[in-house]
Structure formats: structure tokens, C-alpha cells
Amino acid sequence: MKKLLLVFFLMIIGISFNAKAYSFYAINEGDTIYYNIISESPAVVQVTFKDGFDYSGDVIIPSTVNFQGTDFSVTSIGGSTFFECYGLNSVLFPNSITTIGHDAFNYCFNLTSVNIPDGVTRIESNAFYGCGMLTSISIPSSVNYIGDGAFKSCLGLTSISVPNLVIEINEEVFKGCSGLISATIGENTTIIKNKAFEGCTNLSSFIIPNSVNEIDSWAFNGCSSLNSLVIGYSVSSMGDGAFSACTNLSSITSHAITPPIIFATTLSDVLHSIPLYIPYGSLSAYQTAQYWSAFTNIQETVGLENTKIYNLQTKLYPNPTNGNVKLAIEGIKNDSQIMVYDIFGRIIKTYNIKPYQKEINMDLKELSSGTYSVICKDKTSGFSTTNKLIIQ
């Protein structure tokens, strides 16, 4: 009986050892690439791995692959596909890729080049965590989600630009990117989460756009080279340690009329004698606000002309439209620009308008049916409005 149980146990182990993590494999440009079938109708696969550490050198992913007479579209890079592939130098993606899975390139120490094609919408958590040799990466305008820690500890990155469709800067997404000198985030971002830029010790300046209303705890902790900080007018709170240990900060400009809620550690290690530039008419509010009141050099330099731009109002009509549409404008004080975006965040059309212009006619008949965003942006202050437009 014991022998029978032992044989049965060994059979189970054998089955588990032989179970494949992939559906099939194929050779492309001399590389063996493993795939999982996601769907047979439509025929869709994702790139995956066999035993782990399967890839090295320069890998080219095809847009389609044939299996048993069927052409499958390659649309995603599966989770952990290239995990700890220390010999991997570069990967070339096809334009068919829409998702880069969690931990896809985690700890690929020697990865120096990777393209993220237009059409990718999601970069999942820890996708490029620890890719220390990666010196540059372009995030296309189609991306609308970047997961926690996606570029954490990419020590070689020197600049990064987050596209407009990304609403949240997630936790630790650029943490420990010590080589990062410049970083910009999209104009639709509403929150910068915990430790998003913590330990970016070479980041020298940062502009928080007007769309952001919350900066979470330790978001910029330890950004010791940060020299100037601009806070958008929508920011209502900045968490514990959000700018702690930013010891080189020499000025803060806040466009928020109401002082954002801050805590004892939000700006710890920041000298209270540095200039704090605030909107005209807000001096009393900052001088009496908890923790802001500790600053001794508060100056009202965001002038009255700029604060009036908060009354900027725009309206599209007719909406929905067949292509000819008007944008009514109230409150423009400076030269401004109208930008029409598609759902992938690409600018389709631009128009320039002059101060005190009340209306602009836009001919959009050549655009396909769908939903678009129309942004009116003041070129001097950066303040903007956004309207949704439906073309039938």
C-alpha cells in the first residue's frame, strides 16, 4: 500500500514538473520565443517564458506568430516574462503590443534599450523595476496607466515624461531613480501617491500641474537636489514627509489661493527663510495656516491678473456635432491655445487665440466619429479648461 502511495505521489510530482507555463514556442530572428494563447477567436497571444531566464542578447518580438495554421496577434508581454534575464540587452516590440505585464523586465540589470510603441495603454507594476542600465525610455501618449514601482530603481534614467492620459502617479513608480534630473507629469494627473519620486537625488526642479489635488506621504522625500518647486492651484493637501529632506530647496511657488493642508513633516529639513511665493490676496491665509505660518519670507507675487484667470470658462456648441463646432470663451487675459486631443492623448488640432477673444470656430469635419478632449490653455499662467466633445 505504501509503495502504491509513493508511486502515485511521484506521478503527481512528475505531472507538476512537466506542466508547461506556455502554450507553444516559435523561432523569430534566431530567438526562441514562448507564447500563451489568450484567445482563439480572435487569435491573440502574449509573450511568456518557459523556465525563467530564457532570454538574452537582443530580442525582437514579432507582431504575429503562426501556430497550427493560425496567425495569432501578439498583443502583450506577460508578467515576469523577462524577469532577472541578466543577459538581456535590448528588446524591440511590435506596434501590436498594448500591455506590458507586471515584473516583465524586473531586474534586467543589463537592459540598455527598449521601445514602448504607440498603442501601449498599460505598464503594470514593477515592469522595469531595477533596470539600472536603462538610460532613456519614451512613454507614448497612448499610455493611461503606470503601476506601482514600474520604473523603481532605474538608476540610469535621466529624464521622464508621463503622458496626459495618466491620471494617477502610483506608489514608488520612480522611487530610487537617482540619475533622474528632469521629470514632467501630464496635465490630467490628479494625485501623486506615496513615495512616487522618493530618493530621486538628482531631480532639480518639479512643476505640479494645476490638475493635481493631492500629494501623498513621502512623495518627494529625499530629493536632495530639488531647487525649486511649483505647486498648482488645485492642490489641497500634501502628506507626511512629502518634501522631507529636500535640503536644497531655495524657493516654493504656490498657485493655491487656499493654503494646502500640510503636516509637521511635510517640509521638514526645508529652510523656513526661503521665499514662498503665493497668490495676491492670500498673505493672511498663509500666515495663519498651520505649518505654513513658520515661513518667514512669504511674498504675494502671483499677481491679481493671474488670479482672475480662475474665472476662465469655456463651452462647446453644438455638442454633439457633425464637425463644425464653436468654443465660447470667457475670462481669457493672455495669448492662449486651443488643443484637440483624441482618446489616445494625441494632439489632433491646435488653434491660437488672443486676449479677450470671445469665440472661435473649429472645423473638425475630417475627424472620425468618437470622443475628443478640447483644452483651452493660457500660455502665460498655464491655467486651462477641458471640455469633452462628441463627433457623430
VOGU-3710 file (C-alpha; in Angstrom, 3 decimals, decimal comma):
1> mkklllvffl> 0,000/0,000/0,000  2,837/2,368/0,927  4,561/1,584/-2,388  1,357/2,412/-4,291  1,027/5,735/-2,466  4,662/6,543/-3,198  4,225/5,773/-6,908  1,084/7,924/-7,010  2,882/10,777/-5,252  5,799/10,600/-7,691
11> miigisfnak> 3,374/10,632/-10,626  1,751/13,813/-9,295  5,161/15,454/-8,882  6,132/14,381/-12,380  2,987/15,920/-13,816  3,614/19,203/-11,988  7,250/19,309/-13,126  6,261/18,725/-16,738  3,397/21,240/-16,724  4,227/23,998/-19,229
21> aysfyaineg> 3,994/27,707/-18,446  3,460/28,350/-22,163  1,162/27,194/-24,969  3,770/26,960/-27,728  7,046/28,423/-28,898  8,380/29,712/-32,208  11,685/30,947/-33,610  11,951/34,615/-34,590  15,195/36,190/-35,822  17,106/33,299/-34,255
31> dtiyyniise> 15,457/33,621/-30,818  13,117/31,055/-29,290  10,067/32,951/-28,017  7,368/31,394/-25,840  3,689/32,282/-26,079  0,468/31,836/-24,145  -2,768/31,670/-26,101  -5,116/34,301/-24,660  -7,926/33,819/-27,141  -8,540/31,688/-30,219
41> spavvqvtfk> -11,265/33,935/-31,585  -9,886/36,467/-32,137  -6,500/34,751/-32,301  -4,425/36,522/-29,621  -1,280/35,528/-27,710  1,014/37,084/-25,128  4,760/36,618/-24,845  5,741/34,489/-21,841  8,611/32,288/-20,616  9,489/28,603/-20,293
51> dgfdysgdvi> 11,542/28,001/-17,161  12,637/31,572/-16,452  15,870/33,309/-17,520  15,062/32,196/-21,079  16,082/35,326/-22,992  19,403/37,057/-23,652  21,078/39,403/-26,111  18,891/41,416/-28,488  15,326/40,094/-28,764  12,833/41,051/-31,473
61> ipstvnfqgt> 9,161/40,306/-30,812  7,014/39,753/-33,945  3,550/41,272/-34,365  2,077/37,912/-35,417  3,052/34,272/-34,980  1,693/31,179/-36,736  0,667/28,139/-34,728  -1,009/25,109/-36,299  -2,052/27,132/-39,359  -3,480/30,094/-37,438
71> dfsvtsiggs> -1,897/33,548/-37,344  -2,058/34,912/-33,792  -1,656/38,607/-32,956  0,943/39,316/-30,277  -0,691/41,918/-28,017  1,002/41,774/-24,613  4,120/40,934/-22,641  3,105/38,585/-19,839  4,001/39,011/-16,186  7,636/38,127/-15,313
81> tffecyglns> 8,426/37,218/-18,935  11,977/38,629/-18,821  12,330/38,510/-15,023  16,011/38,539/-13,999  17,234/37,882/-17,538  20,617/39,352/-16,713  21,968/38,695/-20,218  19,202/40,661/-21,945  20,497/43,772/-23,742  17,581/45,075/-25,792
91> vlfpnsitti> 14,014/44,258/-26,790  12,178/45,522/-29,861  8,380/45,454/-29,529  5,896/45,385/-32,419  3,179/48,032/-32,679  0,587/45,387/-31,798  1,598/45,403/-28,107  -0,936/47,079/-25,782  0,143/45,857/-22,323  3,456/45,297/-20,561
101> ghdafnycfn> 2,796/42,936/-17,648  3,868/43,098/-14,022  7,569/42,402/-13,374  8,051/41,914/-17,109  11,652/43,234/-17,015  12,230/43,150/-13,267  15,967/43,203/-12,513  17,149/43,024/-16,099  20,376/44,685/-14,989  21,963/44,907/-18,427
111> ltsvnipdgv> 18,933/46,043/-20,424  20,015/49,219/-22,212  17,322/49,690/-24,867  13,597/49,048/-25,092  10,950/50,717/-27,214  7,404/51,188/-25,950  5,325/51,549/-29,115  2,334/53,810/-29,671  -0,741/51,817/-28,770  0,514/50,557/-25,411
121> triesnafyg> -2,048/51,584/-22,794  -0,838/49,865/-19,616  2,540/49,398/-17,950  1,918/47,182/-14,943  3,548/47,164/-11,500  7,327/46,685/-11,295  7,529/46,261/-15,066  11,026/47,787/-15,317  11,997/47,646/-11,627  15,775/47,561/-11,183
131> cgmltsisip> 16,765/48,064/-14,837  19,812/50,040/-13,769  21,468/50,332/-17,206  18,373/51,778/-18,902  19,310/55,409/-19,597  16,252/56,593/-21,510  12,727/55,461/-22,182  9,892/57,171/-24,032  6,404/56,591/-22,680  3,938/57,058/-25,575
141> ssvnyigdga> 0,887/59,300/-25,310  -1,405/56,252/-25,521  -0,415/55,030/-22,020  -3,156/55,630/-19,437  -1,879/53,509/-16,536  1,540/53,025/-14,942  1,583/50,616/-11,990  3,303/50,794/-8,609  7,095/50,663/-8,850  7,041/50,390/-12,640
151> fksclgltsi> 10,379/52,226/-13,029  11,645/51,911/-9,459  15,443/51,892/-9,080  16,112/52,594/-12,762  19,319/54,302/-11,717  20,396/55,334/-15,228  17,239/57,201/-16,256  17,935/60,926/-16,612  14,541/62,221/-17,775  10,976/61,036/-17,898
161> svpnlviein> 7,711/62,464/-19,235  4,397/60,998/-18,113  1,648/61,407/-20,756  -1,610/63,280/-20,302  -3,848/60,208/-20,107  -2,226/59,006/-16,866  -4,493/60,141/-14,008  -2,541/58,766/-11,036  1,209/58,727/-10,373  1,252/55,489/-8,433
171> eevfkgcsgl> 3,264/54,426/-5,399  7,049/54,196/-5,773  6,736/54,430/-9,549  10,061/56,322/-9,892  11,438/55,689/-6,396  15,218/55,468/-6,234  15,802/56,760/-9,769  18,887/58,561/-8,516  20,020/59,628/-12,001  16,732/61,383/-12,806
181> isatigentt> 17,353/65,074/-13,484  14,048/66,160/-15,017  10,535/64,773/-14,771  7,207/66,056/-16,042  3,741/64,663/-15,443  0,592/65,021/-17,522  -1,947/67,826/-17,297  -4,726/65,436/-16,245  -2,895/63,931/-13,265  -4,930/64,282/-10,056
191> iiknkafegc> -2,756/62,559/-7,429  0,909/61,816/-6,749  0,961/58,781/-4,477  3,232/57,582/-1,677  6,970/57,644/-2,381  6,418/58,190/-6,098  9,694/60,115/-6,516  11,366/59,264/-3,218  15,160/59,210/-3,395  15,429/60,902/-6,799
201> tnlssfiipn> 18,514/62,667/-5,526  19,395/64,486/-8,782  15,906/65,828/-9,574  16,476/69,608/-9,696  13,016/71,108/-10,279  9,429/69,988/-10,437  6,166/71,590/-11,557  2,988/70,149/-10,082  0,298/70,825/-12,707  -2,979/72,509/-11,888
211> svneidswaf> -4,905/69,251/-12,237  -3,224/67,703/-9,154  -5,229/67,970/-5,940  -3,330/65,606/-3,631  0,324/64,784/-2,938  0,668/61,744/-0,691  3,172/60,962/2,052  6,893/60,862/1,233  6,179/61,520/-2,466  9,418/63,528/-2,935
221> ngcsslnslv> 11,229/62,522/0,235  14,997/62,736/-0,108  15,034/64,693/-3,387  18,091/66,494/-2,088  18,893/68,355/-5,345  15,395/69,800/-5,729  15,986/73,534/-6,089  12,570/74,917/-6,985  9,023/73,719/-6,531  5,863/74,993/-8,225
231> igysvssmgd> 2,539/73,916/-6,702  -0,577/74,059/-8,904  -3,689/75,908/-7,775  -5,775/72,741/-7,241  -3,501/71,134/-4,611  -5,484/70,796/-1,388  -3,203/68,563/0,701  0,398/67,379/0,935  1,054/64,372/3,174  3,586/63,498/5,859
241> gafsactnls> 7,154/63,863/4,620  6,018/64,743/1,092  9,071/67,021/0,647  11,106/65,895/3,636  14,903/66,049/3,284  14,654/68,323/0,229  17,571/70,219/1,712  18,490/72,207/-1,413  15,055/73,755/-1,939  15,551/77,507/-2,416
251> sitshaitpp> 12,038/78,648/-3,390  8,422/77,478/-3,375  5,741/78,946/-5,616  2,178/78,076/-4,683  -0,697/78,952/-7,005  -3,214/77,688/-4,446  -5,284/80,559/-3,050  -6,273/78,413/-0,066  -3,132/77,027/1,619  -2,942/73,250/1,109
261> iifattlsdv> -3,204/71,152/4,267  0,298/70,126/5,352  1,794/68,345/8,364  4,766/68,844/10,653  6,994/66,649/8,474  5,688/67,684/5,040  8,501/70,196/4,525  10,869/69,100/7,276  14,526/69,989/6,609  13,381/72,813/4,297
271> lhsiplyipy> 14,606/76,228/5,441  11,700/78,450/6,511  13,603/81,525/5,351  13,368/80,663/1,627  10,916/82,690/-0,497  7,368/81,344/-0,517  5,560/82,938/-3,464  1,763/82,925/-3,162  -1,266/84,388/-4,980  -2,196/88,007/-4,478
281> gslsayqtaq> -4,608/88,406/-1,580  -3,604/85,158/0,159  -0,987/86,517/2,581  -3,186/86,388/5,666  -4,328/82,840/4,882  -0,744/81,524/4,636  0,467/83,495/7,644  -2,194/81,891/9,822  -2,272/78,390/8,275  -0,743/75,625/10,389
291> ywsaftniqe> 2,907/74,939/9,449  2,809/77,423/6,542  2,947/80,162/9,145  6,510/79,068/10,016  7,799/80,527/6,740  9,271/83,973/7,290  9,607/85,180/3,688  6,118/84,933/2,226  5,607/87,107/-0,848  2,465/87,858/-2,854
301> tvglentkiy> 3,890/87,724/-6,369  1,288/85,631/-8,191  -0,462/88,804/-9,317  -4,081/89,843/-9,432  -4,069/89,438/-13,207  -3,199/85,763/-12,798  -5,756/85,073/-10,113  -8,518/86,401/-12,339  -7,787/83,573/-14,767  -9,501/81,244/-12,297
311> nlqtklypnp> -12,739/82,597/-13,790  -11,818/81,130/-17,184  -14,869/79,403/-18,626  -15,367/77,627/-21,937  -18,317/75,941/-23,621  -18,612/73,908/-26,835  -21,678/74,105/-29,060  -23,303/72,330/-30,758  -22,167/69,252/-28,831  -22,545/66,514/-30,112
321> tngnvklaie> -21,569/67,874/-33,520  -21,121/66,686/-37,081  -17,827/68,542/-37,363  -18,406/72,305/-37,214  -18,228/73,469/-33,620  -17,759/76,734/-31,744  -15,913/77,271/-28,475  -17,269/80,133/-26,383  -14,659/81,660/-24,062  -14,958/83,898/-21,001
331> gikndsqimv> -12,090/85,236/-18,913  -9,058/84,891/-21,210  -6,467/87,534/-20,290  -3,396/86,325/-22,215  -2,487/84,663/-25,505  -3,883/81,140/-25,298  -4,000/77,908/-27,247  -6,837/75,503/-28,036  -5,782/71,865/-28,373  -7,972/68,996/-29,579
341> ydifgriikt> -6,910/65,571/-28,229  -8,078/62,128/-29,283  -8,695/59,293/-26,785  -5,020/58,239/-27,050  -3,827/61,640/-25,841  -2,566/62,743/-29,259  -2,980/66,382/-30,295  -5,090/66,401/-33,460  -5,617/70,139/-33,955  -4,381/73,376/-32,419
351> ynikpyqkei> -5,714/76,939/-32,572  -4,247/80,162/-31,194  -6,458/82,830/-29,639  -5,842/86,382/-28,480  -6,667/88,044/-25,150  -10,360/88,854/-24,649  -11,396/86,768/-27,672  -14,900/85,511/-27,005  -15,340/82,718/-29,544  -13,525/80,529/-32,029
361> nmdlkelssg> -14,906/78,441/-34,895  -13,363/74,994/-35,339  -13,741/72,892/-38,481  -13,348/69,266/-37,387  -15,255/67,552/-40,183  -12,254/65,439/-41,177  -12,115/63,768/-37,741  -13,642/60,321/-37,226  -16,693/59,825/-35,061  -15,829/59,497/-31,395
371> tysvickdkt> -14,981/61,342/-28,194  -12,343/64,076/-28,031  -10,998/66,484/-25,422  -10,761/70,207/-26,133  -8,333/72,044/-23,843  -8,046/75,816/-23,656  -4,712/76,769/-22,054  -3,468/80,211/-21,053  0,134/80,410/-22,330  1,313/82,736/-19,549
381> sgfsttnkli> -0,181/81,196/-16,412  -0,637/77,636/-17,648  -4,218/77,566/-16,367  -6,616/75,596/-18,536  -10,124/74,254/-19,020  -11,146/70,941/-20,558  -14,336/70,143/-22,462  -15,476/66,790/-23,804  -16,531/66,847/-27,458  -18,559/64,155/-29,217
391> iq> -18,336/63,954/-33,012  -21,128/61,928/-34,599
//
